């Protein structure tokens, strides 16, 4: 029912976790599920045979191969019985929910 969009992640990279916590506090944590994977870059280094027979590393051929691809996702799921109320709650409170918290909170 929720996945952090790029604007939410600019405000707070942990936006989906904050949404999960807020929904759990409002509707009960037994009705909310979070599924996510932290950003992981995977290098794509492998040998490449060039047309002239030389073998070079793939990372020297492409900036994408050098930097690697980043796989990251965050999803929040809710029970069907609270879905519309949860969506309304997020729409009305999104800015406050995803606002980063201070160290003392």
Steps between C-alpha positions, in 0.01 A plus 500: 500500500805725533841522345722801551525717192822687417371821663424314824847348496658844456327607821581176680665188354316302771155635399344156452612386846357817652171436319500144632548625856230767467248255354583247771441760771169606341354165393700235687833354395339159440322649195810654340791334315822652376715343232818663384854457390776745581693646207758254372725568207604202300814533296486351156863416454565226247741440212400627156665381178545790261479468120879503474530210748608701803326423828412794723295553814136598445528791745742675264238495222206661673439746786188299589706185537761688702252651747279194515125482509324588824211283609277655766133478589260578783137390517238534771201267495183517709203274564224550248258602775697820575639579156280800416537649850877445486529669161297797625717520814821503294366764257398728786815451709781413258720805569487453877544124481812499283667800667839386636508477876767657716746292699318578826162364387 
